[in-house]
């Protein structure tokens, strides 16, 4: 029986409230009525290279902007007459006084039918009554084709709350030049061409497809499997060019083509792809204003929602062009005046538009207008002194407005710029917004081919042109694999290739592919991230054919690990992990799902930047060090190591993060300048026994102690138990049966086996160690060990309670030792030990994963923006909707290994536990007001695949990173 799907990660959550402004290490821990977005192709043409197809005539612009109107119409006046009908549908509906310039171009389908999105208590019935056809459903909202003559009546129906226009698709854009430098040629020569793999191509048109198949440039018999474009399927060769690149990179793969024109049809195509069981999909389209870009706040009918559900519900690896807005994007903040001139754009000889979106995705949307006025320079437009530029308006201001209120809650609006010609002409762009939105971020993207029309930043009256954050939806989603563009001939990054970070601070794009490649359908070359994305899709097909066990997470990991010829550097917001590279076909790795067993060791120090061979002094901001565990008994085939990571003497608030190769914005240990020393348990994947540790800010000393390792073959497996308290010195739960704090140098021998569900014969135990009632001064530390005395710290304390996960080897009698401040420098403290699980000859094996952030309540990753607001807040999560955890019906994950961080405005604790019921007595993270406190933990799932987080405290934000899972 299949369980119903919920939103990303969150099944239920209670009492979420105010957004907490605290950050974790500054960066690393750092029911709407939707208006679907229209895709835009991410290919590019230049004056020298118009992108004219060789076998067919030059295509019309796939999404033509509306033409000029003699009388500009302010759409706010029209919206008031039709509160439930999107302003973009006014012309199609025949509303008196509407004009194309005020509404945008809404494509027709199959005669006079219009593509729309409809929300309401009985929207499907209303559409049927209007003679329409439902084509997709998501989140209680439907996509449909409706006769244009019925639009007004449909909007007036009591069965609907809003009728919206899908945002239109725009392209991001042979023997392609990417075959040899990517390494695909060597795989072809070895007889590996992606045989048996199916790749879906979603695009806005496949003009010239028949001719390209007839001459052998595409597989014989290839047709458009699903055509939602109607007769416009032949209006653009964009999809044909994309398909050719996939085919040439993976000539043995089967292609399935889907033609769409807007986000609603994109969603329908994604659902068709999932139903067909296809595991790789690629799209070179962008949808401005489609979603917030964080994977959570989006239209149910958006392309971003389609990609998310494709990943969560069907395990599809979705490859997406990053967009071509790197030099055509403007970002700023709304001011309190309510009216601000924000940018100046050169007038072009063809129609174009300014798409405005602002960060108001969490609730009802305010009425915001974007306005343009045409000017002419009366002085030298090339003057370096803006004061010498004299402007004269050549026409009246024209505006487009968003709807407002519960039926208009999509924070985007588009204003067309009529086609003009002549020297010295430009448009001034103005935003009108309520003062209450002051400080909110806004983004303007210039669409329909105007990426070369953005004027010099000196002409802007507010912020200059800002390229950062220009990744187009759905590439900005954490569920899409975003591809930037590098010129195949020069190997230089394209200036127009969109760049990150995303609005919630993630690095994008994920990787860079090749564009400006030779093309059969585009003459002479195919430009844009449109050409780069299919090159990655072809490489993914080669990998999947060679390693059939790869899932979406595995494909992503393989592509990132192989980037830059297998030597990827820290990911950045220009090219991600680096340039696409496949490597030799003779050096393929074993299947990605490698299960490993645990071997505990007596604690040993393997790196200390203060002393010994690794003494390099303080680690600076953004600096990473490499740690080699091989010389300390970790075998070459180990997949992960368990360490205690300690930071000492932080000069600024910072974050330490451990990872195998690439920093992915996750965190393990947060420190403030007042924290003399702090430690955290970390399980980190290794590559040939090595891993990296990065410091985010300030300067700090780094100490690493090895506790054990995971490797295939022999070793111990993990078994969860209900979190059970076995030591609490505040009560009589002590070896002596007497409640008393532990003095400096005091040691307690705690029996583990035979208690808390841990059997005799267990070799190691996973505990949560908490130090309570900590004196302000002096600070100290706790050591946990099996038998031999050690000075290594498991948990450091100074002035506040703190917890840390520890995986501890047991002595032959099943005991462990807990000692307070072995050097005698600490104060008397209370100690608490909760057992979470144990390692033995049975149990589950571990599958490490590259660290991945799955929840951040500060920026709406995995949960809506907000905090665990009050005592008793609880959220439940579905294992099958956690990114990077494969949905494997035969071997589902039994537990997840997490790092949980509390960004606390008050004092309290968090508990992570199995299922969806009430919380256990044991805590996972203890925090005090103003602290950022992390801890690693195991999240066991119940038979339905759920685990929960419970919060006791006020206004606490929660950040969760996943490091692997047990099967």
Secondary structure, DSSP 8 states (H G I E B T S, - for coil): ------SSSEEEE--B-------BTTTTB--------BEEEE-B--SS---B-SSS-----TT------SS---HHHHHHH-TTB-GGGHHHHT-TT--HHHH----EETTTEEEEEEESTTHHHHHHHTT-EEEEEETTEEEEEEEGGGHHHHHH-TT-SEEEE--BEEEE----THHHHHTHHHHHHTT-S-TT-EEEEEES--TTHHHHHHTTSS-TT--EEEE-SGGGGGS-SHHHHHHHHHHHHSTTSEEEEEE-SBHHHHHHHHHHHHHTT--EEEE-EE-TTSB-SSSSSB-TTSHHHHHHHHHHHH--EEEEE--S-TTSEEEEE--TTSEEEEEEEE--SS-EEEEEEES--SS-B---EEEEEEEEESS-TT-S-GGG--EEE-S--EEEE---BTT----EEEEEE-----TTEEEEEEEE--GGGTT-EEEEEEESS-TT-B--GGG-SSS----TT---TTTTSTTSEEEEEEETTT--B-TTS-----TTS----SEEEEESEE-SSSBSEEBSHHHHHHHHHHHHHHHHHH-TT--HHHHHHHHHHHHHHH---S-BTTTBT-B-----GGG----S---BEEEEEEEEEEEESSSSTT----B-TT-EEEEE-GGGT--TTEEEEEEEEEEES-SSSEEEEEESSS--S--SEEE-TT-SEEEEEEEEE-BTTEEEEEE-SS-BEEEEEEEEEEESSSSBEEEEEEEEEEEETTTTBSTTS----B-TT-EEEEE-TTSTT--TT--EEEEEEEEES--SSS-EEEEEESSS-----SEEESSS-EEEEEEEE--TTSEEEEEE-TTS-S--BEEEEEEEEEEESSSB-EEEEEEEEEEETTTTBSS-SS-B-STTEEEEEEGGGSTTS---SSS--SEEEEEEEEEESS-EEEEEEESSS---S--SEEE-TT-EEEEEEEEE--TTSEEEEEEESSSEEEEEEEEEEE-
